[in-house]
């Protein structure tokens, strides 16, 4: 299991465009990928589920990755989040 934690700095936080980018990236992998916020866990491969978290500026999420390609998924998702708010 690999875990990535991310705190949103932008006013835009997790709106439609970055959510679509995350969904596109997570769907490239076989691993189970979940996003957690405030004790709520959703499937990171589902647009509606991720948007339902209502992530705002200052919120922290955890991305939990488990599966056969978790290392590759972690690296790819980390890269995406490292550049998400540029």
N, C-alpha and C positions, 0 to 999 in steps of 0.2 A: 504494500500500500504506500502510495506517495501522497503527500498533502502540501498544498500551496495556499498561502494566506495572502489576501490582497485588500488594502484599504483604498477606497476611491477618494481622489483629491479634487477632481473636477466637479463643477456644478452639474454637469450633464450626467455624471455617474453612469449608471447602467441603463441607458435608453435603448431604443430600437437598433440603431446602427452597431454599437459594440456588442449588443446581445446577439445580433445576427452573425457577427464575426466569430463570437465564441461558439455558437451552435455549429457553424460551418467547420470550425477547427475540431471540436469534440467528436463530431460525427465521422471523422477520418479514422477513428480508432475503435478497436474491438473492446477495450477496457470499459468497465462500468465507471462512469464519471458523474459525480454528484456535486452540487453546490449547496453549501450550508450557510444560513444567516439566521441569527436569533432563534436557534433551536428548530428551524424549519429546514428540511432537506428536500431538494428537488433534483430531477434528472437534468443534467447539464446538456443533454442532447435534444431537449424539448423547449422550443421558443416560448410557448405559453407558460410553461412551468418556471422558466428563468425570469421572465417578465413579472410573474406573480410575486416574486420576492420584494419588489419595489425597493431597489437599492438606490440610496441617495448619497450625496457627498458626505464623507466621513464614515460611512458604513464599511464594515469589514466582512468579507466573505471567506469561506474556506472551500477550496476545490479538492475533493477526495477522489483519487484515481486508483482503481484496483483492476488488475487483469494482466493478460499475457504481454501486452505492449505498454504497460504503465510507465516505464522509463521514457520511452519515446514520446508518449502522450504528455507526460509531465514536462519534458523539455520544450515541446512545441507550444503547450499552453502557457508555460512560464514566459517564453519569448513573446507570445501574443500579449500577455498582461504587462510585460515590461515596456511595451510600445503602445499600449492601449490609449493612454491619455496624452500622447505627444502631439 
